[in-house]
Amino acid sequence: MRHRIGTALLALAGALAFAAPAPAQLLAGEREATVAPIDGIVAPGAKWELAWAGFMTADGMVGTDDGGLLFAQEQSNSIRKLAPDGSEQVFLSGVAGAGAVSIDAKGRLFTVERTCTDPGLNMPSCPELTRVVQLAPERRLIANSFADGRPLGRLNDVMADGQGGAYFTVGGVYRAAPDGKVSVVAEGSDVTTNGLVLSPDGRTLYVTNRQKIMAFDVGKDGATSNRRDFAALDHEPAGAFGGDGLAVDDQGRLYVTAGAGIYVFDKAGKELGIIPVPRPPITLAFSGPDKQTLFVGAMGAVGPDGKPWTTPKGVRNVGMTVYKLRMLSTGYKGRPK
């Protein structure tokens, strides 16, 4: 079946929720993550708190106007919401293989639908085209193929362009214009993308490229130019993939999830510090009532038995944990992310 989930997972269905651990107490599978102060960004003594945990993904997240958090959950084909009170709810259902969420300043909500390409489905092929979709205020297909007719493939991340279209990553980085035309931002053997985000003024597009962060100038029509390396992830552990999720604050500083934690760079690409995370982080967003809480989605979770979450042999383990950290810095308030 198109979006089936292994029987063993269905038997264990339901979100896992845990109370925040006492200070200095590590849950199974967590690592020490003592947060050092970074001037104007993180205060001395700041500590991660547990916000959510589950055996399905919490990816491609974005803050909401009420201080909540939206995240994509591919395995349940839905967009979930973590409310300000910590409760979880289904925000939108029927989103085929939801991979990421982005909202522009006009409230248009975009996602990438990965359909049946999840490796956990163990399907030899996926006949349903993946696509870039606007979900709200009305549902609208943006694009499901490149200009030459090729299918988009297993899509990764998405960033609303503010003009009714969106940038997205799938190996390279591309733009789907409001009329559905897909153009190339960057691709080739030297490009392996993951996360992307626009600067607060919308004039720069940042995209991860393994151990580097690329930057592009953005014109009024959404077209990009002047590709360059903006920053380097110089403290990655051996074997780490490199950069994943991106976010910006109201000062234009860039936050990057990677193997070493969350890198913070100023507008010129100077590294300001690294915020360690209890688990490997892949996505992040500012939210909270004043947008001074940084949420991060990280791989791994604790099962009901208090041990690291595991799955039966042959079933993809996509358990994740969402942490939150009170910040001195403030997320950009001109748009959700």
MARTI-779473 format. One record per residue (C-alpha): residue in one letter; z, y, x. Coordinates in nm, 3 decimals, decimal comma. Layout:
<res = A	pz = Z	py = Y	px = X> .
...
END
This chain:
<res = M	pz = 0,000	py = 0,000	px = 0,000> .
<res = R	pz = -0,081	py = 0,354	px = 0,112> .
<res = H	pz = 0,270	py = 0,486	px = 0,178> .
<res = R	pz = 0,477	py = 0,169	px = 0,179> .
<res = I	pz = 0,798	py = 0,153	px = 0,376> .
<res = G	pz = 0,936	py = -0,171	px = 0,515> .
<res = T	pz = 1,146	py = -0,374	px = 0,271> .
<res = A	pz = 1,439	py = -0,364	px = 0,509> .
<res = L	pz = 1,438	py = 0,016	px = 0,503> .
<res = L	pz = 1,421	py = 0,029	px = 0,125> .
<res = A	pz = 1,727	py = -0,190	px = 0,105> .
<res = L	pz = 1,913	py = 0,067	px = 0,310> .
<res = A	pz = 1,765	py = 0,372	px = 0,134> .
<res = G	pz = 1,967	py = 0,690	px = 0,094> .
<res = A	pz = 2,045	py = 0,981	px = 0,321> .
<res = L	pz = 2,325	py = 0,940	px = 0,570> .
<res = A	pz = 2,571	py = 1,227	px = 0,568> .
<res = F	pz = 2,866	py = 1,268	px = 0,796> .
<res = A	pz = 3,152	py = 1,512	px = 0,833> .
<res = A	pz = 3,141	py = 1,723	px = 1,147> .
<res = P	pz = 3,326	py = 1,554	px = 1,434> .
<res = A	pz = 3,634	py = 1,703	px = 1,587> .
<res = P	pz = 3,579	py = 1,917	px = 1,899> .
<res = A	pz = 3,482	py = 1,716	px = 2,208> .
<res = Q	pz = 3,434	py = 1,400	px = 1,999> .
<res = L	pz = 3,096	py = 1,237	px = 2,053> .
<res = L	pz = 2,932	py = 1,019	px = 1,791> .
<res = A	pz = 2,761	py = 0,700	px = 1,901> .
<res = G	pz = 2,443	py = 0,779	px = 2,089> .
<res = E	pz = 2,526	py = 1,144	px = 2,151> .
<res = R	pz = 2,544	py = 1,303	px = 2,495> .
<res = E	pz = 2,763	py = 1,579	px = 2,630> .
<res = A	pz = 2,620	py = 1,914	px = 2,525> .
<res = T	pz = 2,852	py = 2,187	px = 2,651> .
<res = V	pz = 2,690	py = 2,518	px = 2,559> .
<res = A	pz = 2,706	py = 2,780	px = 2,832> .
<res = P	pz = 2,695	py = 3,145	px = 2,725> .
<res = I	pz = 2,365	py = 3,331	px = 2,748> .
<res = D	pz = 2,393	py = 3,707	px = 2,731> .
<res = G	pz = 2,299	py = 3,833	px = 2,385> .
<res = I	pz = 2,195	py = 3,486	px = 2,272> .
<res = V	pz = 2,490	py = 3,244	px = 2,274> .
<res = A	pz = 2,857	py = 3,342	px = 2,291> .
<res = P	pz = 3,117	py = 3,170	px = 2,513> .
<res = G	pz = 3,274	py = 2,875	px = 2,334> .
<res = A	pz = 2,984	py = 2,817	px = 2,092> .
<res = K	pz = 2,968	py = 2,455	px = 1,975> .
<res = W	pz = 2,714	py = 2,248	px = 1,788> .
<res = E	pz = 2,810	py = 2,134	px = 1,438> .
<res = L	pz = 2,667	py = 1,843	px = 1,245> .
<res = A	pz = 2,456	py = 1,960	px = 0,950> .
<res = W	pz = 2,267	py = 1,647	px = 0,833> .
<res = A	pz = 2,175	py = 1,297	px = 0,942> .
<res = G	pz = 1,943	py = 1,036	px = 0,798> .
<res = F	pz = 1,724	py = 0,737	px = 0,878> .
<res = M	pz = 1,403	py = 0,928	px = 0,799> .
<res = T	pz = 1,260	py = 1,231	px = 0,979> .
<res = A	pz = 1,364	py = 1,594	px = 0,951> .
<res = D	pz = 1,068	py = 1,758	px = 1,124> .
<res = G	pz = 0,870	py = 2,082	px = 1,130> .
<res = M	pz = 1,158	py = 2,287	px = 0,988> .
<res = V	pz = 1,171	py = 2,644	px = 0,858> .
<res = G	pz = 1,447	py = 2,864	px = 0,716> .
<res = T	pz = 1,460	py = 2,984	px = 0,354> .
<res = D	pz = 1,554	py = 3,322	px = 0,205> .
<res = D	pz = 1,888	py = 3,193	px = 0,077> .
<res = G	pz = 1,995	py = 3,072	px = 0,421> .
<res = G	pz = 1,890	py = 2,712	px = 0,364> .
<res = L	pz = 1,648	py = 2,497	px = 0,558> .
<res = L	pz = 1,329	py = 2,313	px = 0,468> .
<res = F	pz = 1,207	py = 2,015	px = 0,666> .
<res = A	pz = 0,924	py = 1,766	px = 0,635> .
<res = Q	pz = 1,003	py = 1,400	px = 0,580> .
<res = E	pz = 0,696	py = 1,190	px = 0,642> .
<res = Q	pz = 0,839	py = 0,856	px = 0,534> .
<res = S	pz = 0,948	py = 0,976	px = 0,187> .
<res = N	pz = 0,635	py = 1,189	px = 0,135> .
<res = S	pz = 0,845	py = 1,495	px = 0,060> .
<res = I	pz = 0,972	py = 1,832	px = 0,172> .
<res = R	pz = 1,353	py = 1,832	px = 0,172> .
<res = K	pz = 1,592	py = 2,123	px = 0,149> .
<res = L	pz = 1,926	py = 2,154	px = 0,320> .
<res = A	pz = 2,109	py = 2,405	px = 0,100> .
<res = P	pz = 2,352	py = 2,665	px = 0,240> .
<res = D	pz = 2,643	py = 2,451	px = 0,116> .
<res = G	pz = 2,517	py = 2,156	px = 0,322> .
<res = S	pz = 2,382	py = 1,951	px = 0,033> .
<res = E	pz = 2,039	py = 1,790	px = 0,057> .
<res = Q	pz = 1,780	py = 1,791	px = -0,219> .
<res = V	pz = 1,411	py = 1,713	px = -0,269> .
<res = F	pz = 1,228	py = 2,047	px = -0,259> .
<res = L	pz = 0,876	py = 1,908	px = -0,314> .
<res = S	pz = 0,770	py = 1,549	px = -0,371> .
<res = G	pz = 0,427	py = 1,388	px = -0,350> .
<res = V	pz = 0,346	py = 1,542	px = -0,012> .
<res = A	pz = 0,151	py = 1,260	px = 0,151> .
<res = G	pz = 0,302	py = 1,199	px = 0,495> .
<res = A	pz = 0,454	py = 1,548	px = 0,527> .
<res = G	pz = 0,457	py = 1,644	px = 0,894> .
<res = A	pz = 0,573	py = 2,006	px = 0,918> .
<res = V	pz = 0,641	py = 2,314	px = 0,705> .
<res = S	pz = 0,548	py = 2,680	px = 0,750> .
<res = I	pz = 0,590	py = 2,980	px = 0,519> .
<res = D	pz = 0,427	py = 3,319	px = 0,565> .
<res = A	pz = 0,563	py = 3,662	px = 0,475> .
<res = K	pz = 0,401	py = 3,642	px = 0,131> .
<res = G	pz = 0,582	py = 3,318	px = 0,048> .
<res = R	pz = 0,282	py = 3,088	px = 0,084> .
<res = L	pz = 0,403	py = 2,747	px = 0,194> .
<res = F	pz = 0,185	py = 2,526	px = 0,414> .
<res = T	pz = 0,213	py = 2,171	px = 0,543> .
<res = V	pz = 0,013	py = 1,912	px = 0,730> .
<res = E	pz = -0,030	py = 1,591	px = 0,532> .
<res = R	pz = -0,055	py = 1,292	px = 0,764> .
<res = T	pz = -0,130	py = 1,061	px = 0,467> .
<res = C	pz = -0,116	py = 0,697	px = 0,579> .
<res = T	pz = -0,131	py = 0,749	px = 0,959> .
<res = D	pz = 0,241	py = 0,680	px = 1,016> .
<res = P	pz = 0,260	py = 0,404	px = 1,283> .
<res = G	pz = 0,554	py = 0,261	px = 1,089> .
<res = L	pz = 0,318	py = 0,155	px = 0,811> .
<res = N	pz = 0,145	py = -0,087	px = 1,051> .
<res = M	pz = -0,191	py = -0,022	px = 0,890> .
<res = P	pz = -0,499	py = -0,114	px = 1,097> .
<res = S	pz = -0,677	py = 0,195	px = 0,963> .
<res = C	pz = -0,609	py = 0,483	px = 0,728> .
<res = P	pz = -0,887	py = 0,552	px = 0,475> .
<res = E	pz = -0,726	py = 0,872	px = 0,342> .
<res = L	pz = -0,814	py = 1,191	px = 0,527> .
<res = T	pz = -0,530	py = 1,392	px = 0,675> .
<res = R	pz = -0,530	py = 1,758	px = 0,579> .
<res = V	pz = -0,389	py = 2,108	px = 0,607> .
<res = V	pz = -0,260	py = 2,209	px = 0,265> .
<res = Q	pz = -0,106	py = 2,509	px = 0,093> .
<res = L	pz = 0,169	py = 2,376	px = -0,132> .
<res = A	pz = 0,296	py = 2,696	px = -0,295> .
<res = P	pz = 0,268	py = 2,915	px = -0,494> .
<res = E	pz = -0,012	py = 2,678	px = -0,592> .
<res = R	pz = -0,141	py = 2,367	px = -0,424> .
<res = R	pz = -0,469	py = 2,417	px = -0,240> .
<res = L	pz = -0,657	py = 2,213	px = 0,016> .
<res = I	pz = -0,727	py = 2,423	px = 0,323> .
<res = A	pz = -0,910	py = 2,174	px = 0,545> .
<res = N	pz = -0,951	py = 1,799	px = 0,599> .
<res = S	pz = -1,222	py = 1,793	px = 0,865> .
<res = F	pz = -1,350	py = 1,980	px = 1,168> .
<res = A	pz = -1,666	py = 2,193	px = 1,153> .
<res = D	pz = -1,878	py = 1,894	px = 1,262> .
<res = G	pz = -1,738	py = 1,671	px = 0,987> .
<res = R	pz = -1,497	py = 1,471	px = 1,201> .
<res = P	pz = -1,162	py = 1,390	px = 1,035> .
<res = L	pz = -0,865	py = 1,588	px = 1,164> .
<res = G	pz = -0,667	py = 1,284	px = 1,281> .
<res = R	pz = -0,290	py = 1,249	px = 1,291> .
<res = L	pz = -0,181	py = 1,611	px = 1,256> .
<res = N	pz = 0,126	py = 1,745	px = 1,429> .
<res = D	pz = 0,257	py = 2,095	px = 1,359> .
<res = V	pz = 0,150	py = 2,393	px = 1,148> .
<res = M	pz = 0,198	py = 2,772	px = 1,156> .
<res = A	pz = 0,087	py = 3,000	px = 0,874> .
<res = D	pz = -0,146	py = 3,271	px = 1,006> .
<res = G	pz = -0,034	py = 3,532	px = 0,750> .
<res = Q	pz = -0,384	py = 3,561	px = 0,607> .
<res = G	pz = -0,392	py = 3,256	px = 0,382> .
<res = G	pz = -0,484	py = 3,008	px = 0,653> .
<res = A	pz = -0,292	py = 2,828	px = 0,924> .
<res = Y	pz = -0,295	py = 2,724	px = 1,288> .
<res = F	pz = -0,232	py = 2,356	px = 1,353> .
<res = T	pz = -0,205	py = 2,112	px = 1,641> .
<res = V	pz = -0,360	py = 1,769	px = 1,685> .
<res = G	pz = -0,417	py = 1,707	px = 2,055> .
<res = G	pz = -0,564	py = 2,057	px = 2,081> .
<res = V	pz = -0,482	py = 2,365	px = 1,876> .
<res = Y	pz = -0,702	py = 2,494	px = 1,592> .
<res = R	pz = -0,715	py = 2,743	px = 1,309> .
<res = A	pz = -0,800	py = 2,658	px = 0,950> .
<res = A	pz = -0,918	py = 2,985	px = 0,792> .
<res = P	pz = -0,848	py = 3,056	px = 0,423> .
<res = D	pz = -1,203	py = 2,943	px = 0,339> .
<res = G	pz = -1,143	py = 2,607	px = 0,510> .
<res = K	pz = -1,349	py = 2,669	px = 0,820> .
<res = V	pz = -1,180	py = 2,512	px = 1,125> .
<res = S	pz = -1,222	py = 2,684	px = 1,462> .
<res = V	pz = -1,103	py = 2,583	px = 1,807> .
<res = V	pz = -0,821	py = 2,773	px = 1,973> .
<res = A	pz = -0,797	py = 2,536	px = 2,272> .
<res = E	pz = -0,886	py = 2,176	px = 2,342> .
<res = G	pz = -0,986	py = 1,956	px = 2,634> .
<res = S	pz = -0,842	py = 1,723	px = 2,894> .
<res = D	pz = -0,590	py = 1,985	px = 3,011> .
<res = V	pz = -0,446	py = 2,043	px = 2,663> .
<res = T	pz = -0,181	py = 1,824	px = 2,497> .
<res = T	pz = -0,023	py = 2,030	px = 2,224> .
<res = N	pz = 0,277	py = 1,985	px = 1,999> .
<res = G	pz = 0,460	py = 2,288	px = 1,852> .
<res = L	pz = 0,333	py = 2,638	px = 1,783> .
<res = V	pz = 0,464	py = 2,972	px = 1,656> .
<res = L	pz = 0,351	py = 3,333	px = 1,623> .
<res = S	pz = 0,534	py = 3,622	px = 1,788> .
<res = P	pz = 0,723	py = 3,853	px = 1,548> .
<res = D	pz = 0,436	py = 4,103	px = 1,543> .
<res = G	pz = 0,181	py = 3,824	px = 1,489> .
<res = R	pz = -0,024	py = 3,931	px = 1,789> .
<res = T	pz = 0,057	py = 3,635	px = 2,014> .
<res = L	pz = 0,033	py = 3,264	px = 1,939> .
<res = Y	pz = 0,253	py = 3,035	px = 2,151> .
<res = V	pz = 0,168	py = 2,665	px = 2,182> .
<res = T	pz = 0,338	py = 2,391	px = 2,381> .
<res = N	pz = 0,130	py = 2,209	px = 2,642> .
<res = R	pz = 0,357	py = 1,942	px = 2,791> .
<res = Q	pz = 0,543	py = 2,119	px = 3,076> .
<res = K	pz = 0,384	py = 2,456	px = 3,000> .
<res = I	pz = 0,379	py = 2,704	px = 2,714> .
<res = M	pz = 0,038	py = 2,856	px = 2,644> .
<res = A	pz = -0,010	py = 3,199	px = 2,489> .
<res = F	pz = -0,310	py = 3,348	px = 2,310> .
<res = D	pz = -0,386	py = 3,696	px = 2,187> .
<res = V	pz = -0,442	py = 3,707	px = 1,810> .
<res = G	pz = -0,687	py = 3,952	px = 1,653> .
<res = K	pz = -0,671	py = 4,110	px = 1,310> .
<res = D	pz = -0,905	py = 3,842	px = 1,177> .
<res = G	pz = -0,685	py = 3,560	px = 1,311> .
<res = A	pz = -0,924	py = 3,481	px = 1,595> .
<res = T	pz = -0,762	py = 3,401	px = 1,931> .
<res = S	pz = -0,852	py = 3,492	px = 2,288> .
<res = N	pz = -0,711	py = 3,529	px = 2,639> .
<res = R	pz = -0,556	py = 3,185	px = 2,685> .
<res = R	pz = -0,289	py = 3,191	px = 2,955> .
<res = D	pz = 0,024	py = 3,010	px = 3,069> .
<res = F	pz = 0,323	py = 3,200	px = 2,935> .
<res = A	pz = 0,611	py = 2,993	px = 3,076> .
<res = A	pz = 0,696	py = 2,665	px = 3,248> .
<res = L	pz = 0,957	py = 2,406	px = 3,156> .
<res = D	pz = 1,094	py = 2,363	px = 3,506> .
<res = H	pz = 1,402	py = 2,151	px = 3,436> .
<res = E	pz = 1,263	py = 1,852	px = 3,250> .
<res = P	pz = 1,415	py = 1,509	px = 3,326> .
<res = A	pz = 1,188	py = 1,244	px = 3,472> .
<res = G	pz = 0,958	py = 1,092	px = 3,213> .
<res = A	pz = 1,017	py = 1,364	px = 2,953> .
<res = F	pz = 0,718	py = 1,459	px = 2,738> .
<res = G	pz = 0,781	py = 1,833	px = 2,763> .
<res = G	pz = 0,779	py = 2,101	px = 2,495> .
<res = D	pz = 0,789	py = 2,023	px = 2,124> .
<res = G	pz = 0,914	py = 2,268	px = 1,859> .
<res = L	pz = 0,906	py = 2,649	px = 1,889> .
<res = A	pz = 1,089	py = 2,942	px = 1,728> .
<res = V	pz = 1,122	py = 3,316	px = 1,793> .
<res = D	pz = 1,403	py = 3,565	px = 1,738> .
<res = D	pz = 1,387	py = 3,930	px = 1,632> .
<res = Q	pz = 1,365	py = 4,042	px = 1,996> .
<res = G	pz = 1,055	py = 3,832	px = 2,053> .
<res = R	pz = 1,235	py = 3,573	px = 2,264> .
<res = L	pz = 1,092	py = 3,222	px = 2,251> .
<res = Y	pz = 1,298	py = 2,904	px = 2,194> .
<res = V	pz = 1,148	py = 2,570	px = 2,298> .
<res = T	pz = 1,281	py = 2,219	px = 2,231> .
<res = A	pz = 1,223	py = 1,981	px = 2,522> .
<res = G	pz = 1,386	py = 1,702	px = 2,719> .
<res = A	pz = 1,642	py = 1,927	px = 2,887> .
<res = G	pz = 1,745	py = 2,093	px = 2,560> .
<res = I	pz = 1,638	py = 2,428	px = 2,416> .
<res = Y	pz = 1,476	py = 2,661	px = 2,669> .
<res = V	pz = 1,504	py = 3,033	px = 2,596> .
<res = F	pz = 1,245	py = 3,276	px = 2,738> .
<res = D	pz = 1,218	py = 3,652	px = 2,710> .
<res = K	pz = 0,898	py = 3,829	px = 2,601> .
<res = A	pz = 0,767	py = 3,825	px = 2,956> .
<res = G	pz = 0,813	py = 3,448	px = 2,997> .
<res = K	pz = 1,129	py = 3,468	px = 3,209> .
<res = E	pz = 1,369	py = 3,180	px = 3,151> .
<res = L	pz = 1,703	py = 3,308	px = 3,022> .
<res = G	pz = 1,882	py = 2,976	px = 2,997> .
<res = I	pz = 1,884	py = 2,629	px = 2,845> .
<res = I	pz = 2,099	py = 2,523	px = 2,550> .
<res = P	pz = 2,184	py = 2,151	px = 2,575> .
<res = V	pz = 2,171	py = 1,944	px = 2,254> .
<res = P	pz = 2,369	py = 1,625	px = 2,172> .
<res = R	pz = 2,044	py = 1,432	px = 2,107> .
<res = P	pz = 1,679	py = 1,481	px = 2,213> .
<res = P	pz = 1,559	py = 1,785	px = 2,011> .
<res = I	pz = 1,212	py = 1,809	px = 1,858> .
<res = T	pz = 1,219	py = 2,096	px = 1,606> .
<res = L	pz = 1,423	py = 2,410	px = 1,538> .
<res = A	pz = 1,451	py = 2,716	px = 1,316> .
<res = F	pz = 1,682	py = 3,012	px = 1,255> .
<res = S	pz = 1,847	py = 3,035	px = 0,914> .
<res = G	pz = 2,184	py = 3,101	px = 0,752> .
<res = P	pz = 2,269	py = 3,406	px = 0,536> .
<res = D	pz = 2,221	py = 3,646	px = 0,830> .
<res = K	pz = 1,968	py = 3,429	px = 1,016> .
<res = Q	pz = 2,211	py = 3,389	px = 1,305> .
<res = T	pz = 2,240	py = 3,011	px = 1,284> .
<res = L	pz = 2,005	py = 2,799	px = 1,490> .
<res = F	pz = 1,924	py = 2,461	px = 1,336> .
<res = V	pz = 1,773	py = 2,186	px = 1,548> .
<res = G	pz = 1,638	py = 1,846	px = 1,448> .
<res = A	pz = 1,704	py = 1,576	px = 1,706> .
<res = M	pz = 1,608	py = 1,212	px = 1,741> .
<res = G	pz = 1,872	py = 0,948	px = 1,667> .
<res = A	pz = 2,147	py = 0,905	px = 1,413> .
<res = V	pz = 2,464	py = 0,710	px = 1,344> .
<res = G	pz = 2,454	py = 0,429	px = 1,089> .
<res = P	pz = 2,714	py = 0,362	px = 0,820> .
<res = D	pz = 2,895	py = 0,133	px = 1,063> .
<res = G	pz = 2,949	py = 0,416	px = 1,311> .
<res = K	pz = 2,704	py = 0,266	px = 1,559> .
<res = P	pz = 2,365	py = 0,405	px = 1,665> .
<res = W	pz = 2,117	py = 0,366	px = 1,379> .
<res = T	pz = 1,882	py = 0,075	px = 1,441> .
<res = T	pz = 1,606	py = -0,085	px = 1,239> .
<res = P	pz = 1,479	py = -0,443	px = 1,210> .
<res = K	pz = 1,224	py = -0,558	px = 1,463> .
<res = G	pz = 0,882	py = -0,418	px = 1,381> .
<res = V	pz = 1,018	py = -0,129	px = 1,175> .
<res = R	pz = 0,977	py = 0,217	px = 1,329> .
<res = N	pz = 1,309	py = 0,387	px = 1,399> .
<res = V	pz = 1,280	py = 0,750	px = 1,289> .
<res = G	pz = 1,648	py = 0,830	px = 1,230> .
<res = M	pz = 1,729	py = 1,194	px = 1,299> .
<res = T	pz = 2,024	py = 1,433	px = 1,311> .
<res = V	pz = 2,023	py = 1,805	px = 1,235> .
<res = Y	pz = 2,274	py = 2,021	px = 1,423> .
<res = K	pz = 2,354	py = 2,389	px = 1,382> .
<res = L	pz = 2,480	py = 2,647	px = 1,629> .
<res = R	pz = 2,615	py = 2,994	px = 1,560> .
<res = M	pz = 2,416	py = 3,248	px = 1,765> .
<res = L	pz = 2,445	py = 3,604	px = 1,888> .
<res = S	pz = 2,069	py = 3,637	px = 1,855> .
<res = T	pz = 1,904	py = 3,674	px = 1,515> .
<res = G	pz = 1,591	py = 3,507	px = 1,388> .
<res = Y	pz = 1,299	py = 3,731	px = 1,298> .
<res = K	pz = 1,346	py = 3,847	px = 0,937> .
<res = G	pz = 0,988	py = 3,960	px = 0,874> .
<res = R	pz = 0,887	py = 3,606	px = 0,777> .
<res = P	pz = 1,068	py = 3,271	px = 0,739> .
<res = K	pz = 0,986	py = 3,159	px = 1,098> .
END
